[in-house]
Amino acid sequence: MVGHAYSYKCSHCGYEEYYKQGHGYLVRPQHYDEYIASNQKFFHYEIHNKIETLAKDHPDLEIDATFRVFKCPKCQLLHGKVQVNLTEGDVLLHTSRFKCMKCRSRLKLTNIHRLKRATCPACGKNSFRRQNLATLL
């Protein structure tokens, strides 16, 4: 599986953080049976419980898990999350929704490929800038 990594560094305080986007080795699309057979819980307990509950009524449940980067529309902070979409065929049964840990606003999926600047989580200045792009295998 291929994903992308993004490095952001604050030009004011020097704080640096990395964000991942795409699929990984364990965070990837898979059928419910494959997920359960692995005997590992890759997701937050609420998502895991939702998967278990939906699987009872939807035997062909598919789990599409992807690393995504979200941005808070209020405080402009970036958040790296694992978004999980649960589907059966072409029907979306559930999708992850997230809130900002600072202000509790609903996070919006960002186009990280184009995002050059955000608010630094350490100092709060609008000086958190993308450094470079790398491809991860």
N, C-alpha and C positions, 0 to 999 in steps of 0.2 A: 504494500500500500504506500502511496506517496502523499505527503503533506508538505506544507510550507511552514517555515519558522520566521518570525518577525522579531527583531530586536528594537526596543525603544529605550532611549536614554535621555535623561533630563539634562539640559544644558545649564540649568541653574544649580542643582544640588548633586548631580552625578548619579542619581538612582537609575538602575537599569533593570529591565524585565523582558522576558521572552514570552511570546504568544505563539500558539500552534493553530493551524487551520488545515482541516482535511481529515482523512482517515489515518489511523495508525495500525499497529499490529493487533492490538486487543480492542481498540475503539474503532469499530468498522461495522458495515452492514452484516447481519447474520440472522438466521432463522432462530426462533425461540428454542427449538430442540438443541441446537448447537450451543446456545448461550447456557442453558441449564446443564448440559453435559459437561461443560467446562468446570462446573462446581465453584465458580468464582463470581463475586459480585463486583462488577466494574463501575456501577453507578450508585448515586445517592440512594439511600434506603427507600425513599418515597417513589423514585422511578422504578427501582427493583420490585417494590410491592405492586405498582401499577402494571408492570409487565406480567407478574404472576396472576393478578386478577383478570386482566384482559385475555391471557392465554387460556383460561378456563372456558371462555365463550368463543374464542377465535383460535382454532387449532392450527391455522396457517399464519400465525402472527410473525411478522418480520420486524426486526429491530434495526433501525438505521441510526447508528451513533456516529457523530462527527465532532471533531474539535472545531469550535467556532469562536470568533471574537465579537463581543458585544460592546456597545458604548452607551453610557448613561446620557440621555438627552438633557438632563438637568445639570449634572456636575461634570460632564464630559470625561469621566473616568472610563478606562478600558477594563474589560473583564473577559478572561479566557474561560470558557465553559465547554462542557460536553453536551451538545444538543442531541436529544433522543427523539426520533419520530417512530411511532409504532403504527404499523399498517397491516392490513390484510388485503391482498390484491392491490387495487388502486384506491382503496378507502383509507384515509387518514383517521386513525382512532384516537391518537394522542400526540401532542408535541410539547416539549419542555418549554417552560416560560420562566424567566429569571427577573429578579429585582436587584437593584443596586444595593450593595452592602452598606453604603454610606447614607444615602438619602431615601432609599426604598422605592424609587421610581422604577417603572418597568423598563428593562434594558431593550435596546434596539440592536438588531443585527447590523454590523457595520461592514462596509466594503474595505477591509483591511488592506487590500492591494493598493488602494488609492489614498488611504489615510496617512498623512504625513505628520500630523501633530495632534496631541491630546493633552489633558491635564495630568500632571505628575501626581501619582498616588502618595508620594512621600512629602513633597513641599507644597502641593496645590497650585503651582504656577502652570501656565499654558506653554510649557517649554519641554514637553515630553515628545521627542522627535524620533521617527523611524531611522534606524541606522543602516541596516542592510538586509537583504533577502537571501535566504538559503533554502535549498530543497533537501528534504529529509526523506530517507528511505525507511 
